[in-house]
Amino acid sequence: MTRTVHIVVPDGIDDATRPSGGNFYDRRVSDGLAATGWDVCDHGVTPESLGATVDRLPDGALVVIDGLIASRAAAVLVPASHRMRLVVLMHMPVGDTQECAVLSAAEAVLTTSAWTRAHLLDLYPLEAARVVAAPPGVDPADVVPGTADGGELLCVAAVAAHKGHDDLVHALAALTDLPWRLTMVGTIDRDPEFVRRLRDRATAAGIADRMIFRGPLVGAELDAAYARADVLVLTSRAETYGMVITEALARGLPVIATSVGGVPEALGRVGSIRPGLLVPVGDPTAFSAALYRWLCDERLRQRLRQAARQRRRKLTGWSATADRIARVLAKVAA
């Protein structure tokens, strides 16, 4: 059985100026497979260079390709699937005939959450046994202390429309009489016009001085941002999982988030209790009410902090993700 795997990922996945959950997942899986004895060959590609990269791969190669590339490359990948063993790693399905053709040609499909797996099986006539969920792991981290009033809010997400920062500003604009400060960690150059409107809305609401745009952070700087926080807030309009949620929970940090996609899966439960609050997507009034409860109810904060610390102990590391993927690859290779 071959122990060589070619992993085709978006060019620049290690660029610290544009971090993303998908890129981080790809890197950790690649490193994890190498640590378990696989000979991993990484190929960073653009849509334009994919064809040439695929042409250079040997016949019979075991190839894992990121769905962000694969979903738009049926013309390249469907013919190539006849001479190589193709596995597609799906982060965010787009839902069209080209993606369906690629996934149908693949010998296995990996997804980053159980929710995404179920969604793909609803979208396309795929054989269920060939679609396997391999949720992200999380690195161990120290428990954050939190503050007495719970007013340090943290949002870790690219500042763009699909992350719903406009709904977050709308929600906070109704809470000007309460003590809070929002730190936003994430790139601000993906959608400059959206960021400009967001700043204007915050200024008009009189809360601009309570919102801090930190830009993308990694490593020790990101750890420090989590350490200063009381609660992670996430107003996404779409999420297949939400790795920042488990990153927060690894620190015992509760979460207030929209109940969309794989977010409930990432948040999880401790018995019957969630380590945070879930709010309908696209409802800033409901999100404002959840923030009000958090800021005004000390007993609620204590319960959610305790639940987050208990949930922290149930989280799995990246080695579990790599092991699950390795089992799929071994089956395909055999």
C-alpha positions in Angstrom: 0.0 0.0 0.0 1.3 3.4 -0.9 2.1 5.8 2.0 2.6 8.8 -0.3 -0.2 11.4 -0.5 -0.3 14.6 -2.6 -2.2 17.4 -0.9 -3.4 20.2 -3.2 -4.2 23.4 -1.4 -4.8 27.0 -2.2 -1.5 28.9 -2.8 -0.4 30.9 0.2 -2.1 28.9 2.9 0.7 29.8 5.3 0.4 33.5 4.7 0.0 35.0 8.2 -1.6 38.2 6.7 -4.6 36.3 5.6 -5.3 33.5 8.1 -8.4 31.4 7.7 -9.9 28.4 9.3 -9.7 26.4 6.1 -6.0 27.1 5.5 -5.2 26.3 9.1 -7.1 23.0 8.9 -5.2 22.1 5.7 -1.9 22.8 7.3 -2.6 20.9 10.5 -3.9 17.9 8.5 -0.8 17.9 6.3 1.5 18.1 9.3 -0.5 15.5 11.2 -0.3 13.0 8.4 3.4 13.5 8.1 3.8 12.9 11.8 2.0 9.5 11.5 4.4 8.3 8.8 2.9 9.4 5.6 5.1 10.9 2.9 3.2 14.2 2.3 3.8 16.2 -0.8 2.1 19.6 -0.6 1.2 21.5 -3.8 0.0 25.1 -3.4 -2.0 26.1 -6.5 -4.1 28.8 -8.0 -7.1 28.0 -10.2 -4.9 28.8 -13.2 -2.0 26.5 -12.2 -4.1 23.5 -11.1 -4.2 21.8 -14.5 -0.4 21.9 -14.8 0.0 20.6 -11.3 -2.4 17.7 -11.8 -0.7 16.8 -15.1 2.6 16.4 -13.3 1.2 13.9 -10.7 2.0 10.3 -11.4 -0.6 7.8 -12.5 -2.1 6.0 -9.5 -1.3 8.9 -7.2 -3.3 9.4 -4.0 -4.4 13.0 -4.1 -6.3 15.0 -1.5 -7.5 18.3 -2.9 -9.1 21.2 -1.0 -12.7 21.7 -2.0 -12.2 25.5 -2.4 -10.2 24.5 -5.6 -11.9 21.3 -6.5 -15.5 22.6 -6.6 -14.6 24.9 -9.6 -12.4 22.5 -11.4 -14.5 19.7 -12.9 -13.0 20.1 -16.3 -9.6 19.2 -14.8 -10.4 16.8 -12.1 -13.1 14.6 -13.5 -10.8 13.3 -16.4 -7.9 13.1 -14.0 -9.9 10.9 -11.6 -9.6 8.0 -14.1 -5.8 7.8 -13.6 -5.4 8.8 -9.9 -7.2 8.2 -6.6 -9.0 11.4 -5.8 -10.1 12.5 -2.3 -11.8 15.9 -1.9 -11.7 17.8 1.3 -14.8 19.9 1.6 -14.9 23.0 3.8 -17.9 25.0 2.4 -20.0 23.5 -0.3 -21.2 25.7 -3.1 -24.0 23.5 -4.3 -23.9 23.3 -8.1 -23.5 20.7 -10.9 -19.7 21.3 -11.3 -19.1 20.5 -7.7 -21.4 17.5 -7.9 -19.4 16.1 -10.8 -16.1 16.4 -8.9 -17.5 14.8 -5.7 -19.1 12.0 -7.7 -15.7 11.3 -9.4 -13.8 11.2 -6.1 -13.2 7.9 -4.3 -13.8 9.6 -0.9 -15.0 13.0 0.3 -13.9 14.4 3.6 -15.9 17.0 5.4 -14.9 19.3 8.4 -18.1 18.6 10.3 -21.0 16.2 10.6 -23.3 19.0 9.5 -21.4 19.5 6.3 -21.5 15.7 5.6 -25.3 15.7 6.1 -25.6 18.8 3.9 -23.6 17.2 1.1 -25.7 14.0 1.2 -28.8 16.2 0.9 -27.4 18.1 -2.0 -26.0 15.3 -4.1 -26.6 11.6 -4.8 -23.3 10.5 -3.1 -22.7 7.1 -1.5 -22.9 7.8 2.2 -20.1 5.4 3.0 -17.7 7.5 0.9 -18.4 10.8 2.7 -16.6 11.0 6.1 -16.6 13.8 8.7 -13.2 14.7 10.2 -13.9 17.7 12.5 -11.1 20.0 13.4 -9.0 19.4 16.5 -7.9 22.1 18.9 -4.6 22.9 20.6 -4.5 22.9 24.4 -4.6 26.3 26.0 -4.7 27.9 29.4 -8.0 28.8 31.0 -8.7 32.5 30.7 -9.5 34.4 33.9 -12.4 36.6 32.7 -13.4 39.9 34.2 -16.0 40.7 36.9 -18.5 42.5 34.6 -18.0 40.2 31.5 -17.7 43.2 29.2 -14.6 42.2 27.2 -16.2 40.9 23.9 -14.0 39.2 21.3 -14.9 38.4 17.7 -12.4 36.4 15.7 -13.4 36.4 12.0 -12.5 38.2 8.8 -14.4 41.5 8.7 -16.7 40.7 5.8 -20.4 40.5 5.1 -20.7 36.8 5.4 -19.4 37.0 9.0 -22.3 39.3 10.0 -20.3 42.1 11.7 -23.1 44.5 10.7 -25.6 42.5 12.7 -23.1 42.6 15.6 -22.8 46.4 15.5 -26.6 46.7 15.2 -26.9 44.5 18.3 -24.3 46.5 20.3 -25.9 49.8 19.3 -28.8 48.9 21.6 -26.6 48.4 24.6 -24.8 51.7 24.9 -25.8 52.0 28.6 -23.9 48.8 29.5 -20.2 48.4 30.0 -18.6 46.5 27.1 -15.7 46.7 24.7 -15.4 44.8 21.4 -12.1 43.6 20.0 -12.3 42.4 16.4 -9.6 40.1 15.2 -9.5 39.4 11.5 -8.5 40.8 8.2 -10.1 44.1 7.2 -8.9 44.2 3.6 -11.1 41.5 2.1 -14.1 43.8 1.7 -13.0 47.4 2.3 -16.3 48.9 1.4 -18.1 46.7 4.0 -15.6 47.8 6.6 -16.1 51.4 5.7 -19.9 51.1 6.1 -19.4 49.2 9.4 -17.2 52.0 10.8 -19.8 54.6 9.7 -22.6 52.7 11.3 -20.6 52.4 14.6 -19.8 56.1 14.5 -23.5 57.0 13.9 -24.5 54.8 16.8 -21.9 56.4 19.1 -20.0 53.2 19.8 -17.0 53.5 17.5 -14.7 54.3 20.4 -15.6 51.0 22.0 -14.7 48.8 19.0 -11.1 47.9 18.3 -10.1 46.6 14.9 -6.9 44.5 15.5 -6.5 43.0 12.1 -5.3 39.4 11.7 -3.5 37.9 14.6 -1.7 34.6 15.0 0.5 32.9 17.7 1.2 34.7 20.9 -0.8 37.8 19.8 -3.9 35.8 19.2 -3.4 33.9 22.5 -3.2 37.3 24.3 -6.5 38.5 22.7 -8.3 35.4 23.9 -6.7 35.8 27.4 -8.2 39.3 27.7 -11.7 38.2 26.6 -14.8 37.3 28.6 -16.8 35.8 25.8 -16.5 35.0 22.1 -19.1 36.6 19.9 -19.8 35.3 16.3 -22.6 36.6 14.1 -21.8 34.5 11.0 -24.4 34.1 8.3 -22.8 30.8 7.2 -20.4 28.4 9.0 -19.7 24.8 8.3 -18.1 24.4 11.8 -16.5 27.4 13.3 -13.0 26.6 14.6 -12.8 29.8 16.6 -15.6 28.4 18.8 -13.5 25.4 19.9 -10.4 27.6 20.2 -12.4 29.7 22.6 -13.8 26.7 24.5 -10.2 25.3 24.8 -9.6 28.4 27.0 -12.8 28.0 29.0 -14.3 31.0 27.1 -18.1 30.9 26.6 -19.6 31.7 23.2 -22.5 33.7 21.9 -23.1 32.8 18.3 -25.6 32.5 15.6 -27.1 29.0 15.3 -26.1 28.3 11.7 -24.5 25.3 9.9 -22.1 23.5 12.1 -21.9 26.0 14.9 -24.1 24.0 17.3 -21.9 21.0 16.6 -18.7 22.9 17.5 -20.3 24.5 20.6 -21.5 21.1 21.8 -23.1 20.5 25.2 -22.1 19.5 28.7 -25.0 17.2 29.6 -28.0 19.3 28.7 -26.2 22.7 29.0 -24.5 24.5 26.2 -21.3 26.5 27.0 -22.8 29.5 25.5 -25.9 31.1 23.9 -27.2 30.4 20.3 -29.2 33.0 18.5 -31.1 32.8 15.2 -29.0 33.9 12.2 -29.7 37.4 10.8 -31.6 38.6 14.0 -29.6 41.4 15.6 -32.4 42.1 18.0 -32.1 38.6 19.4 -28.3 38.8 19.5 -28.6 42.1 21.4 -30.9 40.3 23.9 -28.4 37.5 24.3 -25.6 40.0 25.0 -27.9 41.8 27.5 -28.4 38.6 29.4 -24.7 37.9 29.4 -23.8 41.4 30.6 -26.5 41.8 33.2 -26.8 38.3 34.7 -23.8 37.3 36.8 -25.2 33.9 37.6 -25.6 33.2 33.9 -22.0 34.2 33.3 -20.9 31.8 36.0 -22.9 28.9 34.6 -21.6 29.4 31.1 -18.0 29.8 32.3 -18.3 26.6 34.2 -19.9 24.8 31.3 -17.2 26.1 28.9 -14.5 24.8 31.3 -16.2 21.4 31.4 -16.6 21.3 27.6 -12.9 22.2 27.3 -12.0 18.8 28.8 -14.0 16.9 26.1 -12.3 18.6 23.1 -10.0 16.4 20.9 -6.6 17.4 19.5 -5.5 17.6 15.9 -4.0 14.1 16.1 -7.5 12.7 16.2 -8.4 14.5 13.0 -5.3 13.3 11.3 -5.9 9.8 12.4 -9.4 9.8 11.0 -8.2 11.1 7.7 -5.4 8.6 7.6 -7.8 5.8 7.9 -9.8 7.1 5.0 -6.7 7.5 2.9 -5.4 4.0 3.8 -8.7 2.5 2.6 -8.6 4.4 -0.7 -4.9 3.5 -1.2 -5.7 -0.2 -0.6 
